[in-house]
Amino acid sequence: MDVIALSDPTDAQIEEWHSVAAAAWAWDRPGEPVPDLEHTRARLLIPPPASRNVMWAAVDDGGRMHGTAYLRLPHDAGRAAEIDVQVLPARRRRGIGTRLLAVAADRLRAARCGTVVAQVLAGTPAVPFLERHGFRRVLSLRVMLLRMDELDPVRLARLVADAPPGYRLIRWTGPVSEELAGELAMAKRAMADITVGGSSRWDPRRVRETAEAVEARGDRLYTVAALHGPTAAPRIAGFTEVVVSATDPERAAQYDTAVVPEHRGRRLGIWLKAAMLEWLRTERPDVREIETDNVDDNSPMLAVNAELGFRHQRDHLDYQADVADLPTLVR
Ligand SMILES: CC(C)(COP(=O)(O)OP(=O)(O)OC[C@H]1O[C@@H](n2cnc3c(N)ncnc32)[C@H](O)[C@@H]1OP(=O)(O)O)[C@@H](O)C(=O)NCCC(=O)NCCS
């Protein structure tokens, strides 16, 4: 088994990569819709902001892929990299995953990147694999799903009409306006306590670049925010974001939701989310369900989601390792 770098993957390599990912997905998440080829292509070819993608494949003598490794390498080596290793179900427990991880670790060391994170599904082989290789669990996320056809429009309208005094709603698609970018960055920093990977560094530029990256993939970002203060210089008290994928619009993804600490406890969270659901119901009838994940001890947000009709699906775990602890290549 050889490990080859895929610096500029061909169409055929992307297709083969996708078939490994689809087989791993179907094995670990039976019954879940498998992401399509275009999703894989966009993920491999369009790096997230301030990062580059580095990819490898484990191939046999005939050149057939048995496993893949994806590394999101941040330009700033002080920030955490992100890794995703996938091995065909029929080729597991033969050291392929370890080999791919060791190759990626070599690259991380060369880039002087000190920390790496991985997100995996609870109850799958990824958990003992990562724990065997020096990763520790830093976060548990509860994934919940809302079916749009189960929404009660009358109840939703009532929740939206029940505006907390002193606040008004604003909504937009794509990147935030220049005028509100600073405010949105500030509100996003309010989430720093619950996310791994440096969310406290949100600034107006990063806020806009992140939204531009979503749009560059062909996906659509919807944002609803609660404003307060004077019309000429409004402040953002809270916001919620949903992304509708171009390739799989049926299942939208809840992105960030945050209420700035001094505005918490006034039902702004449920008001914002209800307004988002009402907007999507009319604007995007192609969206059939919305998936969200929340830190499992974030009880206010879990309660808001349960009240809106979200149901528990599965748990995701965030793992982190010091690169120094990762396996090294046996040459
Ligand atoms: C996680 C994954 C990449 C492991 O690939 P792999 O090639 O089977 O891993 P290895 O053979 O190198 O396993 C190394 C060690 O990890 C541990 N391990 C891996 N799978 C395990 C399992 N199912 N149960 C218990 N321990 C396991 C063992 O300690 C194993 O050593 P051993 O076989 O000598 O006991 C593979 O199961 C996979 O593709 N999962 C789906 C994708 C995924 O969730 N990736 C996220 C990881 S970043």
PDBQT file of the ligand as one rigid body, heavy atoms in Angstrom, charges set to zero:
ROOT
HETATM    1  C1  LIG A 401     -11.298   5.688  11.803  1.00  0.00    +0.000 C 
HETATM    2  C2  LIG A 401     -10.707   4.981  10.588  1.00  0.00    +0.000 C 
HETATM    3  C3  LIG A 401     -10.064   6.014   9.676  1.00  0.00    +0.000 C 
HETATM    4  C4  LIG A 401      -9.632   3.986  11.077  1.00  0.00    +0.000 C 
HETATM    5  O1  LIG A 401      -8.994   3.414   9.928  1.00  0.00    +0.000 OA
HETATM    6  P1  LIG A 401      -8.234   1.999  10.016  1.00  0.00    +0.000 P 
HETATM    7  O2  LIG A 401      -7.419   1.845   8.792  1.00  0.00    +0.000 OA
HETATM    8  O3  LIG A 401      -9.211   0.923  10.347  1.00  0.00    +0.000 OA
HETATM    9  O4  LIG A 401      -7.302   2.238  11.296  1.00  0.00    +0.000 OA
HETATM   10  P2  LIG A 401      -6.016   1.368  11.749  1.00  0.00    +0.000 P 
HETATM   11  O5  LIG A 401      -6.080   0.001  11.190  1.00  0.00    +0.000 OA
HETATM   12  O6  LIG A 401      -4.803   2.174  11.440  1.00  0.00    +0.000 OA
HETATM   13  O7  LIG A 401      -6.271   1.320  13.330  1.00  0.00    +0.000 OA
HETATM   14  C5  LIG A 401      -5.315   1.764  14.264  1.00  0.00    +0.000 C 
HETATM   15  C6  LIG A 401      -5.797   1.489  15.682  1.00  0.00    +0.000 C 
HETATM   16  O8  LIG A 401      -6.963   2.277  15.964  1.00  0.00    +0.000 OA
HETATM   17  C7  LIG A 401      -7.830   1.515  16.852  1.00  0.00    +0.000 C 
HETATM   18  N1  LIG A 401      -9.056   1.153  16.138  1.00  0.00    +0.000 N 
HETATM   19  C8  LIG A 401      -9.383   1.429  14.843  1.00  0.00    +0.000 A 
HETATM   20  N2  LIG A 401     -10.615   0.949  14.549  1.00  0.00    +0.000 NA
HETATM   21  C9  LIG A 401     -11.083   0.380  15.676  1.00  0.00    +0.000 A 
HETATM   22  C10 LIG A 401     -12.303  -0.291  16.010  1.00  0.00    +0.000 A 
HETATM   23  N3  LIG A 401     -13.273  -0.487  15.091  1.00  0.00    +0.000 N 
HETATM   24  N4  LIG A 401     -12.459  -0.745  17.267  1.00  0.00    +0.000 NA
HETATM   25  C11 LIG A 401     -11.488  -0.601  18.199  1.00  0.00    +0.000 A 
HETATM   26  N5  LIG A 401     -10.295   0.021  17.943  1.00  0.00    +0.000 NA
HETATM   27  C12 LIG A 401     -10.098   0.497  16.699  1.00  0.00    +0.000 A 
HETATM   28  C13 LIG A 401      -7.061   0.232  17.183  1.00  0.00    +0.000 C 
HETATM   29  O9  LIG A 401      -6.263   0.524  18.302  1.00  0.00    +0.000 OA
HETATM   30  C14 LIG A 401      -6.220   0.062  15.935  1.00  0.00    +0.000 C 
HETATM   31  O10 LIG A 401      -5.075  -0.748  16.170  1.00  0.00    +0.000 OA
HETATM   32  P3  LIG A 401      -5.239  -2.362  16.101  1.00  0.00    +0.000 P 
HETATM   33  O11 LIG A 401      -5.979  -2.699  14.847  1.00  0.00    +0.000 OA
HETATM   34  O12 LIG A 401      -3.818  -2.845  16.077  1.00  0.00    +0.000 OA
HETATM   35  O13 LIG A 401      -5.986  -2.767  17.339  1.00  0.00    +0.000 OA
HETATM   36  C15 LIG A 401     -11.812   4.169   9.821  1.00  0.00    +0.000 C 
HETATM   37  O14 LIG A 401     -12.537   3.373  10.746  1.00  0.00    +0.000 OA
HETATM   38  C16 LIG A 401     -12.794   5.040   9.072  1.00  0.00    +0.000 C 
HETATM   39  O15 LIG A 401     -12.592   5.316   7.888  1.00  0.00    +0.000 OA
HETATM   40  N6  LIG A 401     -13.860   5.519   9.719  1.00  0.00    +0.000 N 
HETATM   41  C17 LIG A 401     -14.845   6.394   9.076  1.00  0.00    +0.000 C 
HETATM   42  C18 LIG A 401     -14.287   7.768   8.831  1.00  0.00    +0.000 C 
HETATM   43  C19 LIG A 401     -14.061   8.542  10.107  1.00  0.00    +0.000 C 
HETATM   44  O16 LIG A 401     -14.869   8.583  11.011  1.00  0.00    +0.000 OA
HETATM   45  N7  LIG A 401     -12.925   9.228  10.129  1.00  0.00    +0.000 N 
HETATM   46  C20 LIG A 401     -12.619  10.134  11.197  1.00  0.00    +0.000 C 
HETATM   47  C21 LIG A 401     -11.238   9.886  11.699  1.00  0.00    +0.000 C 
HETATM   48  S1  LIG A 401     -10.333  11.404  11.530  1.00  0.00    +0.000 SA
ENDROOT
TORSDOF 0
